């Protein structure tokens, strides 16, 4: 079952101190254990894409971790990452705009980034730990209308990460064709299995592969 779970995992390293040696290890481990992708800082995308070739999708983050870059900056970041070989983009929404009820601007921004992504996968990070239930539901509607591929719980850099309740809520309220990614604080295979059971299609974590390696 553990190996089956790995197909859902975006094996992730986004720390400020990440070195190429550490990124390379993330790529090698993601390939070895059959992860869905490796999620890494944008500065390493070109090198990582060349290193992994066609063996592994490379994912990166946009407007990360605070989400308050301008739309133009996020669009540029997305285009730049894709030109350098990224297959998947995880963008952070402007949480302040959401709280100001500037819903059209939030939606237009997601749509603009999705347009920049073309046929590449776009995941939209809404940072659930900062939102009310009403705001989470609203973001499910906005992400659906904007045409993104996934809604994602968390950056892993804020007050808390994914919860079972949030994944359940998001799965219930997203529209047809929008998938759910749980990220932040997923530290056991039991938790990972429960997130998948509740409807998560991807899991952002680095700990599961570390657990597999510890067992070898």
N, C-alpha and C positions, 0 to 999 in steps of 0.2 A: 504493500500500500504506500509506503514512503516514496518509492520510486515513481509511483503513479502521481503522487502529489507534486513532484518536481516539474511535471509538465505545466503546472499552473504558476510556477515561480519566476518572477523577475528578480534574478540574483543581483543584489544592489550594494553599491558602495558610492556614497555621496559625501563623505566627510571632507572637510576643508583641507586636510593634510594628506589626502590620497595621492600616492606616488604611482608612477607608471608600473613599477614592480608589483604593487598591490592590485592595480587595475588588471594587469596581465594574469595574475592569479585568479581574479574574479572571472575573467573570460575563460581560462582553462577549466576552472571548476564548473562553470555554467555549462560548458560543452561536455565535460566528462559525466556530469550527473543529469544531463538532459533537461536543463532549465528552459523556460519559454524564451527568455532573453537575459541580457546583462544590462542593468541600468546604471549608468556612470555619468560623471560630469562632462559637460559639453566640450571642454578643452581637450579631452582624450578621445573624442568620437572618431576623428579621422584615423588616428593611430590604431584604435581598437577595431575599427571596421576593416582596415588593411590586415590586421593580425588575425581576426576571426574569419575573414573571407565570407563564404556562403554558409559556413557551419553554424552561425549563431546570429540572430537579430541583435543589433545594438540599439539600446533605448537611452534617451537622455532627457533632462528636465529643463523647462523653460519658465522664466519668471520665478525662479526658485530661490529661496523657499517662501518669500513673503507675498508674491503675487501682485505687487503694486507698481511694477514697471508699466510704461505706457503700452497700448496695443501695438503701436508701430515697432517698439523694441521687441515685443514677444514674437511678432510676425517675422522680424529679421532673424531673431534667434532660431526660430523653427526652420526657416529657409536655409540658413547657414548650416544647421545641424544635418539637415537632409542632404544638402550638397556634399557634406563631408562623410556621408555614409550611414546616418541614423535611419533605422527602419521604423522606430516608434518614438513618439514625443509625449511626455507627461508635462502638461502645463498647469500652473497654479492660477486660480481665478483671483480677481480683485475682491477680497472679502469686504473691504470698506464700502465699495460700490454696492455690493449685495445688501449690506446693512443699511445703506442709504436708499434702498429700493430703486436703484438705477438699473433695473432689470434689462432694459433694452441694450444698454451699453455692455453689460456683462455678456449677454447673448451675442451681440454683434462681435465682440472680441473673440469669443470661442469660435464663431463662424469664420472669422478672418484667419485665425490660426489654423483651423481645419482646412481652409482653402489653400493655405501655404503648404500644408502637409500632403495635399493631393491624395494619392491612394495609400499613403502611410497611415499607420494607426495613431489616433490622437486619444489620449486619456486626460481627463479633466479633474484636477485635484481640488476638492472643495474645502478641505481642512475642517472636517466635521466637529472636532473638539471646540471650535470657535463659534459654532452655529446653533441656533435654536432648531427645534424640530420643524417649525414652519419654514425656516430658511433652507433646511436640508431638502424638504419636499419641493420647495421652489426651485432649487438647483437641479433636482432631478428633471423637472419640467423644462428648464432652460437648456440643460445639456442635451436633452432629447431633441428639442426644436432646433438647436444649433448644428445638429448633425455629427456630433462627436461619437467616437466608437465606444468609449468607456467613461464612466464616472468613478472617481477614485477617492477614497476616504481621506487620506492624510499625506503630509510630506514626511512625517517622522521627525520633524524638527520643531514642532510646536508643543503644546501642553500635554497632548495625549495622541495615541494612534488609533488604529481600527478597533471597533467594538462589534460584537455579534449583533447587538440591537441596531446599529447603524447600517450594517450590511443588509439585514432583514428589511429595514425601512427603505433603503435605496432600491433593493430588488423589487419591492412592491410598487414603487412610484416611478421608476424609469420607464420610458416608452419601449416599444418593440424594437429589437435590434441593438439596444444600448446595453453593454455589459458592465459588470461591477468589479472594481479592483480594491482589495483590502490591503492596506499598508500601514506600517508603524507598529512595532511591538509584538509582532508575530514570532513567538519564541519556542514553540513546540509543534510537533507533527499533529498532536491531538487538537490543538487550536486551529491549525491549518485545515485539517479535515472538517472541523465544524464550520469554518468560514466557507469552505467549498459546498458543504451540505446546505448552508443557508443561501447559497446562490452566487458566491464570488467566483468569477471566471479567471481572475489573476490574483496573485499574492506578491506583494513587494516585501522582500525580507532577505537578509544575509545569513540568518542564524540556522536555517534548516540544513544548508550544505555544511555548515560548521559541525552540526550534530552528526551528520553522516560521516564526515571525516574523522570525528572523534571515536566512532565505532569501529573504524578500520584497524 
